[in-house]
Amino acid sequence: MKSVPLSSLKVSRMAYGCWRVAGTWDPSKVTATAQAAGRKAILAAYEAGFTLFDQADIYCHGETEKILGQVLKQTPALRKHIVIATKCGIRMAGEPTKAAPYRYDFSREYIERSCDQSLKRLGIETIDLYQLHRPDYLMDPGEVADAFSRLRKAGKVREFGVSNFRPSQVSALQSACPMKLAVNQVEISLANLSRFEDGTLDQCLAENITPMAWSPLAGGQLADGATQVLPSQEAYKTRRIKTVLDRIAKARGASRVAVALAWLLKHPSGIIPIVGSAEPADIRESAKAVDVSLTREEWYQLLDAARGERLP
């Protein structure tokens, strides 16, 4: 798979998202068989050309980071060939006390502690790309910048980014950070066009920030069927989109999945779709998207289908 620059890093044109590799969100249900299946999925992604692996400390409460760590322990040489991204900032209810609510935490102490815990689970010395997961309403940009600077100075993180941030929040944090924010990871798909309208992709273009697209297939609704979607995705209307995807896919001898991902790849901001299937066959099929180059006409046909109406 073609590689592209991401700040000082060199990454595959698409990323592999590890959030499903544990097979569950309940850490008590992660069996040896589930771990083996997760390791198989990660290796299948690497063999298909993915070198950017996306993680988060909350994915199965750290179990997915451990599974990637197991792969690296079994195949140490792999570390120099992959780029590891992970995220922090979401705290579960009941932690550290029973009265504590589900919340976001960008305090310096929590960012640094979370980084140390992720490094331990992954079994590595340095995280290549460290992101803040969801905007903390109490974010102090100066405090975050201090945490980032300390982590970089200690050699624990190479590059930093954010996730699910509005453009104004990116700007507020960037104004305090001495290092360039490398990415903003947000939901983008044919079923969710909001980032084309809210200034996110405009900011990415203007400030050379790489947009990473989570749920690029709308939780599987643009593929052969969704097995797990977020509440916010339940109302997505995809029938019209899939009709046009299938028509273009048939004409090109490609799959619907490849065309849906190729639609994101064409945008000039350099969107990196994050593929999240844990099935090796689906992972390999997704990788074929990099070989599909849509025309402007095809791209706009899909945009019309996604909008449900022609452009004004």
N, C-alpha and C positions, 0 to 999 in steps of 0.2 A: 504494500500500500504506500502511496506517495506520502512523503513527510513534509511538514510545513514548520516554519519558525513560530514559536510562542515565547516571546521575550527572549531570554537567553537559552531557552530549551528548544529541542527539535522533537516534534511529536507526529504521530500518524494523523492523517487527514480526518479520521473519525476516532472517537474515544470509546473504550469499553467500560460501561458502568457496572460496578460490582454489587449493586444494592440487592440483587436477587440471588447471589451465589450461595447464600446459606440455606435457601429454600424456604425460609420462614422469617418472621420478625420476632419470634420468641426464642431467645437464646437457650432456653431449657429443652427445646425440641431439635437442636442441632446435633444430629447423630454423626457417628463416624462415616456412615454411608453418605449423609448430606455433605459432609466436608469433602469427601472424595469426589462427589459430583461437582462441587464448587471448584475444586482444583482443576478438574477436567475442563470446565467451562473457561476458566482463565487461560489455560494452556491452548484451548481451541481458538480463543481470541488472538493470542499471540501468533499462533501458526497462521491465522487468517490475515495477519498484517497489522493488528492493533498494537501500538506501543504505548499509548496513553491510557492509563487505568485510573478510573475515577472511583473514589471511596468517600466515606464519611464516618465519623465516630459513632453516629446513631444507627447506622445500618446494622440491624439485628444486635444493637447494643455492643458494637465492636467486634462481633463474630466474623463479619466479612473481612475486616482488616486482618484478623488472625488467619483466615483461610488464605489470603494473599501472602501473608507471612510464611505459612506452611509451604507454599509453592516456592518461595524464594529460598527457604531453608533446604528444600529438597533439590533445587536447581540454582545454586548460588550465582552461576555465571549469567543468569537471566537479568540480574539487577542492573547491569551496565547497559542493557538493551531496552529497558522500559522507563517510562516516566510515571511517577506515582503522585497522584493528586488526592488530597483528602480534605475534609471540612470539619469545622468545629463551631460551637456557639449555641447549640440547642441543648437545654437541660430538661431532663425528665421530671415529672411530678414525683414528689416524695423524696427528692434528693437535694440536700443531704438530710433534711428532716421530713417527717410525714406531712407537715403543713405546707411544704414548699410546692408551688404550682408549676405546671409546665410553662417554660419561659425561655427567653433568649438571654445570653450572657456574653458580652464582649469586654468584660473586665480584664485587665492585664493578667491578673493572677489566674483567671480561668482559661484564657487563651494559652498561656504558657504551660499550664498543667495539662490541658487537653492535648497539646502538641507532644509532650513527653509520653503520655499514655498511648497515643497513636504510634509513635516511634517504637515503643515497646511491643505493641501488638503486631506491627508490621515486621519487626526484627531488623530495622534499618537504622542508619545513623542520620540520614537527612531526608526530609520530605521535599520533593521537587516543586510541588505547587500546593500551597496551603490557603484555603479559602474560608471566609466567614459564611456560615450556612444560610441564615435568614436574618434580616435586619433587626438589631436590638433597638428598641425604642429609647433606651437609655445610653445609646452609643456615644462615647466621648472620643471623637476622632484623634485627639492628642494621645489619649491613653492607649488606643489601638495601635497608633503609629509607634509608640514606645515599645509595646509588646512585639510588634513586627521587627523593629530594629534590634531588639535583644535576641530574638530567635535567629535572625540572620547573622548577627555577630557571633553567636554561639555555634554557628554552622549547622543548625537544626533545620533550616528552611532555605530554599534557593529563591523561589518566586512566590508572590502573594496575589490573591484575588478575592473576589466576593461572589455571592450567589443570591439570586432573587432580589437584588438591589434595584431601586428606581434610579434613573440618571442623577437626580438631585442628591441622593444618598452616596452614589459613587463620587460625585464631585466634592461633597463635604469631607469624605474620608481621604480622597486624593490630595486635598488641600493641606492636610496635615502630615501625609506620609512622604518620607524622603525617597522612597522607592516607588517605581511605577507599578500601579495595579495592573496585572497581566490579563485577567479575565473577569467576566461577569457571567455566571452560569444561571440561565433562566429557562423557563419553559417556552419552547418555540416549536410549532408544528403547523401543518395545514389546518388542523382543528383549533388552533389557538394562535391568532394573528396579532395579538395585543402588542407584541414587541416591535412590530412594524409601525405601530401607530403612536406609541407612548414615548418615543425618543430614544429608546434603549439602543437600537441598532444604529441610529444616527450618531449617538455618542461614541459607540464602538468604532465607527468609521472615522470620526473626527479625531479621536484620541488614541487610535491604534490599540484598542482593547479587544481582545478576542472573545466573541460570544460563544459560550458552550451551551448547546441545546439539550436540556433534559426532557425526557418523554417526547422524542421527535416523532414517534408513531402514535401519539395520544394514548399512551398506556396499552398499545396493541390494537386499538380500535381501527387504525389504518392498515393493519396487517390482516391476519386471518382470524383474529378474535382476541378480545381482551380478557385476561385472566384476573387482573387486579388493577382497578383504576381508582384514582383519588376522588373524593366527593365532588371536587370542583370540575372533574372531567365527565361526570355522569350525564350531563346534559349536552355533550358535544354531538353535533349532527355531522355524520360522516358519509351517509349513503351517496350523496351527490359527488363528494370528493372521490370516493372509491370507484365510482363509475368512470370518471375521467382518468383516474390512475390506471385502471384496468385497460382502458382504450389505448393510452400511451404505452403502457407496458407491453401490450400485445404487439403493437406496431414496431416496438424496438427489440422484441425478444428478451425482455427483462421481466423481473418480478414487480409486483405492486410495491413491495417494501423498498426495493432498490430505487424506484422512481420517486417515492415519497421522500427518501433521504437525499436523493440527488437534487430535489427541489430546494432543500436547505443549503446544500453545498454550492449552489450557483450564486448565492447572494454575495456581493462584493465585500461584505464585512468579514468574510472568512469563517462563517458559522461552523463549529465543530459539533456534529450530532453525537450524542452519547447513546450508544446501542446497549440495551439492558437485558436482552434475552439470556437465559442460562442454558439454552439448548444449542449444542455445537452446530447442528445443521442450520439453525436460524442465524447464528453468528456468522457463519460462512456466507450465507445468502446476503446478509446485510453488507458485508464487505464489498460486494459487487457494485454497490452504489457509486463507488469512486470511478467506475468505468462508464457511467451514464452521464452524458453531457446534454442537458435539455436545451432546446432552442428558447429564445425569448417568447415565442408564440406559445410553446408548450407550457412554459412557466406561468404565463398570464392566463392560459386556459385553466390551470389548476388554481390560480388565485381567484378567478371568477367563481369556480365551483366552491371554493372555501368560503367566499363572501356570500354566496347565495344570490348574487346579483352582479350585473356588469358594473364596471367602474363608472363614476360620474363623468 
